[in-house]
Amino acid sequence: MIRLEGHASAGFRWEVVVEDEAAAIDVRTRTTAPPPTPAVPESFNVDEQVVVVARAAGHAVLRLQLRRPWETESLDERVFNVTVSE
């Protein structure tokens, strides 16, 4: 599991791209539950989680880009090389 800082209140979401022909992994995203906050929260952002599940032996490149759906440029990018062995 990869935990990423959320920026949804500004319109940003983490976009997940798996670069792999053999699809060695499955990936799903979810948001975390917000922590208990005082009466007036500082932010309405919650972290996002990327869950990676191995499907078969192989290699995949997992590219995570923080972007607004209507924009082409990303604010941040994280790249992970994933190797699944038997």
N, C-alpha and C positions, 0 to 999 in steps of 0.2 A: 504494500500500500504506500502510496506517495501522497503526502499532505501538502496542499498548496494554499497560500494565502488568498482569500476571496476578495473580490472587488466588485461584487454585483451591484452595489448601490450606485456605482459610476457607470454601469452598463457593461462591465467586462466579465467574460467567462473564459475558462480554460478550455481551449479546443484541443482535442486529442487526435493525432494522426499516427497510425501504425504503418511503418514502411517495411513491408515484408510480404513476399509472394506466397510463402508457405503458411502464413498465419499461425505462427508458433504460439501466439498468446491471444487471449481475449481481454478486452479492457472495458471497464465501465466506470462511470463517474457518479459521484453523489456529494451532497453537501452535508456538512456536519451540523449537529444541533448547536444552536448558539449557547454559550455559557450563561449561567445566571448573571443577570446584570442589575445595576442599581435602577432606580425609578426612571432615570433618563439615560439611555445608553449612549455611548460615544459614537457608535457606528452600527449600522444594520448589516454589515458584512459578516458572512460566515465562511469558514474555510471550505475548500473543495477537496475531495479525496478521489484519487485515481487508483482503482483496484485492478491489479494485473494478475491474471490466472493463466498458468501454463496449459497449453493444449497438446503440444507435441514437441519433440526435440527439434531444435533449430535456433535461429537467430532472428531478432527483430530490432528495429530502431523505433523507439517511442518518442515522438516529438509533441511537446505540450506548448501551446502558444496562448498567451493571455491577450485577448482581443475583444473588441466590440463587434457584434455580428455584421454591422453595416460598414466596417472599416477593413481595409486590406492590410494595413501595417499592424504588427503586434507590439504590445508594450513590453513584453518579456517572453523569453523562450527558454525552455529546458529540454535537453536531449538526453535520452537514456539508451544505452546499448544493452539489450537483454539477451542472454544466452540461456537456453533451456537444454539441459542434458538429461539423458535417460537415467 
